[in-house]
């Protein structure tokens, strides 16, 4: 089980180092006056610092290496 968790952490850490964030589009209502509704698409972004991916990668390596062999 620990080897699986370690591998997942390693993969997530590498992905976070390669991609430092992502953006998505959200539709928000601008005006809602009875039967009249006006909406607009707004772009939102999610970013994380690159060192977070490095920390997760190192934690995954530590968990993977220290897991017991069966």
N, C-alpha and C positions, 0 to 999 in steps of 0.2 A: 504494500500500500504506500509506504514512504517513497519508494522509487517512482511510483506513478505521480505522486504529488511533486517530487523533485523535477521530473521531466516536464510536467505542466508549467511549473514555475520558470524553468529554463526557457521553454518556448515563449511564454508570455513576456519574459524579460527581454529576449531577443527581438520580439515583435515591437515592444515599447521603445527599444533603442532605434529600430529602423523607422518606425512611424511615430513621430512625436505628438500626434494628435489626429483628429478627424473633424469634419464639419458635416452638418446636416441642415435640411430646410424644414422649417416648421410654419404651418399656416396659422395665423393669428387673426382674430376678429378685430377690425379697426372700428367699425360702426355697427351697432346692433339696435336699430330703431324700428321695432315692430316687425313688419314683413320685409323691411329693407335691411340687408346685411352686406357689409363690405369687409372683405378679408384681404390680407396681404401675406406674401411669403417672406419670411425673415430667415436669414442664414445664421445659424448658431455654430459655435466651434467649441470643441473640448480639447484642451492641451494639457500635457503633463511634462514635467522636466525630464531631461534625458537621464539624470542620475537616478531617478526612480526605477527605470528599467534596469540599470546596472545593479542596484541594490537587490531587486527581485531576481536577477540572473545569478548573483553571488549566493543568495539564499537558496535558490534551487540547486546549485552545485553542491552546497554544503549538505542539504537534505539528501541529495542523491548519493553522495559519497559516504555519508555516515549511516545510511540505512543498512540494516542487517541483511546478510545473505541467507537465503533459505535453501 
